[in-house]
Amino acid sequence: MWALIGGIVVAVLGVWGIIGWWGYFVKGLMALLPIFGILGGAVAIASGISDLKDKIAEKKEKTEKPEKKEEEKKEENK
């Protein structure tokens, strides 16, 4: 119950703060957007590199599996 009341109070104070300090809020956003853009881009690049590595590893596994199966069959026939 207290969490609900506290959440409502904080939300109202947040809206009041944005209205009261709109200019500062906009300046803060202007300062943070380039930083978030750089960080988001870095995360996207890291994700893309990781995805490429996974695809390459998957491709290698697919090409190695038939060879391993043939070797296993040869060992079973011995």
N, C-alpha and C positions, 0 to 999 in steps of 0.2 A: 504494500500500500504506500509506504514511504517512498519507494522508488518511483511510483507513478506520480506522486505529488512533486517530488524533486525534479522529475523529467519535465513536467508541465511548467514549473517555475523557471527552469533553465531555458526551455524553449522560448518562453515569453521574454525573458531577459535577453536572449540572443536576437530575437526579432527587434526588440527595442534598441539594442545596441547597433544593429545594422542600420536601422532607420536614423538613429541619432548621429552615427559616425559613418554615413554613407561614403563620403569622400575618402576617408581612411580605408574603408573596406575595399573600394575600387582600386586604390593605390596598392593595397596588399595583394589583391588579385593580379594586378599588373606585374608586381614583383615576383609572384609565385608561378605564374604561367610558364615563363621560359624555363624555370628550374624543373617544373613538372614535365615539361616537354622533353628536356634532356634526359631526365630519369626514365620517363616512359619509353623514349627511344632506345635507351641502353637496355632496358628490360626486353623490349621487342627484338633487338639484335641478339641478345643472349638466348632468347627463346628460339629464334630462327636458327642459330648455330647449333643449338642442342637438337633441334628437329632434324637438321641435315645430318648430324652425326648418327642419330638413331636410324635414319633411313639408310645410311651407308652401312652401318652395322647389320641391319636387317637384310640388306642385299647380300652382304658377305655370308651371312648365315644360310641364306637360301642357296647360294652357290656351293657352299661347303657341305651341306647336308647330303646331297646325292653321292658325293664322294665317300662320305663316312658310312653311308648305308651299304655301298658296294664293298668297303673294307670289312664291315661287320659280317656281311654275307660270306665273304671269303674265309673269315676266321671261323664261322659256324660250320662251314663245309670241311674244315681240316679235321 
